[in-house]
Amino acid sequence: MATIVPFGPQHPVLPEPLHLRLVLEDEIVKEALPTLGYVHRGLETLASIRDMDQMVQIVERVCGICSCIHAHTYCMCIEGLMGIEVPKRADYLRVIWSELHRMHSHLLWLGLLADAFGMESMFMHAWRIRERVMDVLEATAGNRVIISVNKIGGVRRDMSPDQLRWVLQVADELEKELDLIKPVLTNDYSVKKRTVGVGVLTYQQAYELGAAGPQLRGSGVAQDIRMTGYGAYKYIDFAPVVEKDGDSWARTMVRFRELYQSIDIVRQLVSSIPDGELAAKVKGKPMGEIACRSEQPRGELMYYVKATGDKYLDRVRIRTPTFANVPPLLVMLPGCEMADVPIIALSIDPCISCTER
Amino acid sequence: MGFFQELLHKSRMKSPWLIHFDCGSCNGCDIEVLACLTPVYDVERFGVLNIGNPKHADILVVSGTVNPRNAKVLKNIYDQMPEPKAVIAIGACGTSGGVFREAYNVLGGVDKVIPVDVYVPGCPSKPEAIIDGVVLALEKLKVRKPEKDTEPLVADLKKAREFYENREERQVTG
């Protein structure tokens, strides 16, 4: 006989209200039915009462974890519509802050995953390392989480040479700390027992269901929107991180290796940052339609903006990576054990506030 | 008051247990609440535990705006908590709706649904402010009155307190 067990919306594993109704037969999940809408605020409609400069602050609050990348993508849209050339230094600074956000997001996620399979010490260590990144954000931008550095045409704040040197120093320290965690992740019996072979998503499934980000790359598809060369990514050299297996372990390793990649990107950017203006002058109102893509810590983020030359934008549409990653989650859950549900749900790195906006 | 009650009260003051509910927040405040538990801030050294069961909790920590859907869940969690209990509203969204107050699916702050004891302003609130909010919530629990007849408190550093006190004046001057 099938039993229905609710998972969420208030659950100790997830800080966010994701609600899944799990149809169980004994301990095996037969079906998972998601219920969304607990975090829906309807912020896309705020475009009708906030002008385009104020909307930067609104879209930053789509998601607190990757706020800088949301604002960056929105600004790219408006700049594309108005034909604004962003100064090179502003591009570099934006991407440095974006990569710092990616690092803190991945470390946060690593901690939550460790917490989900009961490894409290790993949770504490990951979050302790993360505080180093938060210190950098606070010192350079003035706030810990929502840093509000982007504006249309460039950035609001500069990093002094001292601060840039300090960023490099912190990057070195982070790498040392990650090297200490790495053997635990790669060799520990209990970590492997809980993640290897759990929640398998094949290459074909990932491609057909339209998974995004580390979820897609964990299944062997080498797709990274940063490779399209938006912002300052066109000036630096890197390759997407890919794992073949498609299970929770592969997704963990993709994110862990991306931490090293982010450190490398920050190093490349800081060592070659040019001098110059921080923001271009913005005049007039945007007109037309545009769609821009970028790579969030969780995957591909797309903004669509339509403007009619009015004070307010006509339409802002946000498509977030977790929205793309929920269908693969529903394919991975059936057939797994009840105890593995938190790990599989966390292995997609769900961001519900992004999804529901 | 009997010996057992006295012991319970003392234990509650020394080791308050929290339950955290994300009520339509952007995650900014949630990760700051979690950051309080980790080695840099480490509230567990004061006996503060984050637990998942509302029936074991003394303090409800809510972040984010309320919408018609999660209002039911929030009320449900609040009703399941045993007396005496305190509610902390975290962040600009939790106190008033923040930048989302005009969005169509937002009812406003947490106080639209349940009585709030402590407001922690900030977008997002800093871990220091959240810890201060928990300390203020304990002041509320110390009173030992089940009915909420006292004024709500505002947690933050000194500046934020002045900011809150001058809020009417600020509205007039724009």
Interface residues (C-beta under 8 A of the other chain):
Chain A: P9 Q10 H11 P12 P15 E16 P17 G37 Y38 V39 H40 R41 G42 L43 T45 L46 I49 Q57 I58 R61 V62 C63 G64 I65 S67 L108 G111 F123 M124 W127 R128 R130 E131 M134 R144 V145 I146 C351 S353
Chain B: I19 H20 F21 D22 C23 G24 S25 C26 N27 G28 C29 D30 I31 E32 V33 L34 A35 T38 P39 V40 I51 G52 N53 P54 G64 T65 N67 R69 N70 V73 I77 G98 V99 F100 E102 A103 Y104 N105 V106 C123 P124 K126
